[in-house]
């Protein structure tokens, strides 16, 4: 299944996310995205990737924006993204962050793992948007997303 992946020897599955949750996450990330998008997209009326991408500048901008998120916004993003995942335990799948839980269900999920898991979920959401965009999304953007995920 394309929505399954492995991190640190554990199998995870993206279970999907309600559209309203996606919107709330996007709103929280909007200041970060507004700084990074001009570094990725070429100017003009059509969506196109810049030919002169500066990956270091993009990373610096994204990390600076990430660092300005309030704890409440970060908590929401963590719960929502990890709540969209399940983890294989033997032959069963268990919620990574059960609804209403104060922490992930698995104590071995440390800060680094959490960041990677959040990134994977956000990547799945963006990929769904791009795949669902049909002809409005240029092939260059779809190619970049396919390489990232």
N, C-alpha and C positions, 0 to 999 in steps of 0.2 A: 504494500500500500504506500502511495506517495507521501502521505501525511504521517508516516512513521519514521523515526530516526533514533540513533543511539548516541548517548553522551555518558562518558565515564562508565561504560559497561552496562548501562541501563537503557531499556527500550521505552520510548515515549511515543504517544500518538496524539496528534492535534485533533481535538473533538469538535472544533468549530466554535464560533463566538457569535452571540446575538448582534445584529446590526447596531443597536443602540449602544452596546458596550464598545464596539469598534469606534463609533462616533465620539464617545466620551474619552477614549484613549487618544484619538486624533486631536481632539480639542486640547488636551493636556500637553500634547507634543507639538502643537502648532507653533509656538515661539521658536522651538528648536528647528522645526522643519522650514520655517520662513527664512532662517539664516542659512540653512544648508542647501535648499533647493536651487538658488541662483548659482551655486558652485557646481551643480550637477547638470542642470538643464541649460541648453543654449538659448540665447535671447531670440525672440521672434514669436510669431503667432502659432506655430506648430510645435508640438512637443518633440524635442530631440535632445539627445545627450551631447554635452559639450565635447569638443574634440581635444580640448586642453585641460582635462581633469587634473586637479592637483589633490591627490589622495590625502596627503598630509594635512593640507588646509581643510579639507572636508572633515577629516577625523578630528582635528583640533576644534573646529566649529561645532561639530556634533557633541563632542565631549564637554565643551564649555556650556552648551545649552542643557545637556543632561545634568550638569552640576548645579544648574539654577532651578531645577524642579523642586517644588516643596515636598516635604516628607509625605504629606497627605496625597499629593498627586502620584508620587512614586509608589506609595502603598497601594493605591488603586490600580495602577498599571501592573504591579507585581501580582496582586490577587487575581485580576482579570485575566492576565496572560497565562499564569500557571494554573488557574482554574479551568482553562480551555484545554488542558492536557490530562492525559491519563498515563500511568506507568505500568508496565508489565511486571506482575509478581507471580512467578510460575506461569500458569496458563490463564490467569485472570488479569483484568485491567482495573487499576484503582486510581481515583482522582488524586492528582498531585497536590491541589490546594482545595480541599472540600469547602463548599459554600459555608460561610460563617466561621471558618477556622481562623485562628490567630496566626498560624504558621503553616508552611507546607506539611503535608502528611508524612514526608520522609525526612528524617533527621540528617541524612547524609547530603542533602542539598545545601551547599554552602553558598556564599555570596557570588563566587565566580560561576558556579553552576546555574544559579538563579539568573544571572545576567545573560548567559548563553541561552537558557531556556526562553527567557523573555524575547531575546532577539529572534530565535527560531519562530516563535508564535507570531510576532509582528511581521516577520518575513512571509509566513503562510498567508496572513491577512492581505498584505500588499500583493502577493502573487495572485490571490483570488480576485482582487480588484483589477489587476492588469489583465488576467486571463478573461475576465468578464467584460472588459472594455471593448472587445472586438476591434473594429477598424479605427476607433478613436485613439488607440494606443499604438504608437509606431513600433515597427518590428525591432528597432534598436533597443527600446525600453524593455520589450518582452525578452530579448536576448540577455540583457543585463540581469533581469530578475531571475531568469533560468539559471544563470551562472551562480547567482548568490544562493539559490535554494536548490 
